[in-house]
Amino acid sequence: MIGNRIIIKRGSRDEGEKPFWISFSDLMSALMVLFLVAMTVALLAVTKTVSDVEKAKAQREADITKLLQEVQQAASAFPGVTVDLNRHIIDFGDRARFDSRSNQLTSEQARLLRAFIPRVLAVVRDELASRWLKQIVVEGFTDQRGSYLYNLNLSLNRSQRVLCVLLATPFSDETPLTADEQEQIRDLFLVGGYSFNSAKASLEESRRVEMRLEFLDLDEQRSSTAGIPRGNFGSCSIG
């Protein structure tokens, strides 16, 4: 009939307009998963690095402690000489006291130093010391009488005196240092002077000498001694 309406059937609107792209929520979920995976990997890498560093630090401390204990064992044969494991100090106590305003050591004190230091050199020749030992600082101290600069110079001369007696010609009944031991002293020992620092309870105790062992950090290398002229130690002329 003419009056009838013609209806054209179309496909489902949902089928024609079904989106191709994934939903925004799915996209965010996927990105979150990727982010979590990346963060997990990064955290594992950082954790491993920190763990390795802490492990290396702990091993360094253990090696240094073992080395100091070996020095302590060497010192046990010399009554009065002690090793402070916490401060890394060799303290000679009454075995290396100075008279007031003097940088001289007695023949008995000189003998002690020349007998003890080769024991230390034997310890620091081993693998642990070659890995960690940086230098040995000879520190002279004064009491607090006199001016600052006078005592500063005096403490430095006292430090130097220790090296002087070590490298001096020994008495006939002593075993002289070998050439290698002399070179070890030159390579490792450093003279340091202190004036009013670290005063002891008495004036006599303050007039002392100590040796401080310094160690390399994890990534630090010992300064090269290649090219340094050997031999020719000369003699001391300090007053």
HUJO-V138276 format. One record per residue. RES is the residue in three letters. PHI is phi in whole degrees, -180 to 180 (999 if undefined). OMEGA is omega in radians with two decimals (NA if undefined). BURIAL is 1 if it has 16 or more other C-alpha atoms within 10 Angstrom, else 0. Layout:
RES;PHI;OMEGA;BURIAL / RES;PHI;OMEGA;BURIAL
//
This chain:
MET;999;-3.07;0 / ILE;-67;-3.05;0 / GLY;-80;-3.14;0 / ASN;-72;3.14;0 / ARG;-84;3.10;0 / ILE;-89;-3.13;0 / ILE;-109;3.10;0 / ILE;-95;-3.11;0 / LYS;-80;3.13;0 / ARG;-106;3.10;0 / GLY;-67;-3.14;0 / SER;-60;3.13;0 / ARG;-63;-3.13;0 / ASP;-64;3.14;0 / GLU;-70;-3.10;0 / GLY;-73;-3.08;0 / GLU;-108;3.12;0 / LYS;-65;-3.04;0 / PRO;-67;3.10;0 / PHE;-83;-3.07;0 / TRP;-73;3.08;0 / ILE;-70;-3.07;0 / SER;-69;-3.14;0 / PHE;-62;-3.13;0 / SER;-66;3.09;0 / ASP;-66;3.12;0 / LEU;-62;-3.14;0 / MET;-65;3.11;0 / SER;-63;3.12;0 / ALA;-64;3.12;0 / LEU;-64;3.13;0 / MET;-64;3.11;0 / VAL;-62;3.12;0 / LEU;-62;3.13;0 / PHE;-63;-3.14;0 / LEU;-64;3.11;0 / VAL;-63;-3.14;0 / ALA;-62;3.14;0 / MET;-66;3.12;0 / THR;-62;3.11;0 / VAL;-62;-3.14;0 / ALA;-63;-3.14;0 / LEU;-65;3.10;0 / LEU;-63;3.13;0 / ALA;-65;3.14;0 / VAL;-64;-3.14;0 / THR;-60;3.12;0 / LYS;-65;3.14;0 / THR;-63;3.13;0 / VAL;-62;3.13;0 / SER;-62;3.13;0 / ASP;-64;3.14;0 / VAL;-65;3.13;0 / GLU;-63;3.11;0 / LYS;-65;3.12;0 / ALA;-66;3.11;0 / LYS;-63;3.14;0 / ALA;-63;3.12;0 / GLN;-67;3.10;0 / ARG;-61;-3.14;1 / GLU;-62;3.13;0 / ALA;-65;3.13;0 / ASP;-65;-3.13;1 / ILE;-64;3.11;1 / THR;-60;3.13;0 / LYS;-63;3.13;0 / LEU;-64;3.12;1 / LEU;-65;3.09;1 / GLN;-65;3.08;0 / GLU;-68;3.06;1 / VAL;-65;3.11;1 / GLN;-61;3.10;1 / GLN;-64;3.10;1 / ALA;-64;-3.12;1 / ALA;-72;-3.09;1 / SER;-63;3.11;0 / ALA;-82;-3.11;0 / PHE;-127;-3.11;0 / PRO;-54;-3.12;0 / GLY;99;3.09;0 / VAL;-96;-3.09;1 / THR;-127;3.11;1 / VAL;-124;3.07;1 / ASP;-90;-3.06;0 / LEU;-68;-3.13;1 / ASN;-80;-3.11;0 / ARG;-93;-3.14;0 / HIS;62;-3.03;1 / ILE;-116;2.90;1 / ILE;-99;-3.09;1 / ASP;-109;-3.09;1 / PHE;-89;3.08;1 / GLY;53;-3.13;1 / ASP;-71;-3.10;1 / ARG;-77;3.11;1 / ALA;-148;3.07;1 / ARG;-90;3.08;1 / PHE;-107;2.99;1 / ASP;-70;-3.13;0 / SER;-60;3.10;0 / ARG;61;-3.11;0 / SER;-124;3.02;0 / ASN;-114;-3.09;1 / GLN;-87;3.02;1 / LEU;-112;3.13;1 / THR;-72;3.11;0 / SER;-62;3.11;0 / GLU;-66;3.11;0 / GLN;-66;3.11;1 / ALA;-64;3.10;1 / ARG;-62;3.14;1 / LEU;-60;-3.12;1 / LEU;-62;-3.11;1 / ARG;-72;3.07;1 / ALA;-87;-3.05;1 / PHE;-81;-3.02;1 / ILE;-60;3.06;1 / PRO;-59;3.07;1 / ARG;-65;3.11;1 / VAL;-66;3.14;1 / LEU;-62;3.11;1 / ALA;-65;3.12;0 / VAL;-67;-3.03;1 / VAL;-80;3.03;1 / ARG;-86;-3.07;0 / ASP;-80;-2.99;0 / GLU;-66;-3.14;0 / LEU;-62;-3.13;0 / ALA;-66;3.13;1 / SER;-64;-3.14;0 / ARG;-83;-2.95;1 / TRP;-120;-3.03;1 / LEU;-71;-3.14;1 / LYS;-95;-3.13;1 / GLN;-167;3.05;1 / ILE;-119;-3.08;1 / VAL;-98;3.07;1 / VAL;-87;-3.04;1 / GLU;-115;3.06;1 / GLY;-97;-3.12;1 / PHE;-128;3.08;1 / THR;-127;2.94;1 / ASP;-81;-3.00;1 / GLN;-96;3.07;1 / ARG;-84;3.14;0 / GLY;90;-3.08;0 / SER;-77;-3.12;0 / TYR;-61;-3.07;0 / LEU;-68;3.09;0 / TYR;-61;-3.12;0 / ASN;-70;3.08;1 / LEU;-62;3.12;1 / ASN;-67;-3.14;1 / LEU;-64;-3.14;1 / SER;-66;3.09;1 / LEU;-66;3.11;1 / ASN;-65;3.10;1 / ARG;-67;3.07;1 / SER;-63;-3.13;1 / GLN;-65;-3.12;1 / ARG;-61;3.13;1 / VAL;-60;3.12;1 / LEU;-67;3.12;1 / CYS;-62;-3.11;1 / VAL;-73;3.10;1 / LEU;-66;-3.05;1 / LEU;-97;3.12;1 / ALA;-75;3.07;1 / THR;-64;-3.07;0 / PRO;-75;3.03;1 / PHE;-70;-3.03;0 / SER;-63;-3.11;0 / ASP;-92;3.13;0 / GLU;-101;3.03;0 / THR;-90;-3.10;0 / PRO;-69;3.05;1 / LEU;-66;3.04;1 / THR;-75;3.10;0 / ALA;-61;3.12;0 / ASP;-65;3.11;0 / GLU;-66;3.08;1 / GLN;-62;3.13;1 / GLU;-68;3.06;0 / GLN;-59;3.13;0 / ILE;-61;3.14;1 / ARG;-64;-3.08;1 / ASP;-74;-2.97;1 / LEU;-103;-2.99;1 / PHE;-88;3.13;1 / LEU;-128;-3.14;1 / VAL;-88;3.08;1 / GLY;-133;-3.13;1 / GLY;-119;3.12;1 / TYR;-131;-3.12;1 / SER;-103;-3.05;1 / PHE;-90;-3.06;1 / ASN;-76;2.98;0 / SER;55;3.07;0 / ALA;-67;3.10;1 / LYS;-92;-3.05;0 / ALA;-66;-3.13;0 / SER;-124;3.12;0 / LEU;-62;-3.11;0 / GLU;-63;-3.13;1 / GLU;-65;-3.13;1 / SER;-72;-3.11;1 / ARG;-86;-2.96;1 / ARG;-136;3.02;1 / VAL;-134;3.10;1 / GLU;-131;3.03;1 / MET;-123;-3.09;1 / ARG;-109;3.11;1 / LEU;-88;3.11;1 / GLU;-109;-3.02;1 / PHE;-121;-3.13;1 / LEU;-73;2.97;0 / ASP;-75;-3.04;0 / LEU;-57;-3.06;0 / ASP;-104;-3.08;0 / GLU;-93;3.11;0 / GLN;-113;3.09;0 / ARG;-68;3.14;0 / SER;-62;-3.12;0 / SER;-72;3.07;0 / THR;-106;3.11;0 / ALA;-63;3.12;0 / GLY;90;3.10;0 / ILE;-76;3.13;0 / PRO;-58;-3.10;0 / ARG;-106;-3.12;0 / GLY;74;3.08;0 / ASN;53;-3.12;0 / PHE;-79;3.11;0 / GLY;70;-3.14;0 / SER;-140;-3.10;0 / CYS;-87;3.12;0 / SER;-127;3.14;0 / ILE;-70;-3.09;0 / GLY;-75;NA;0
//
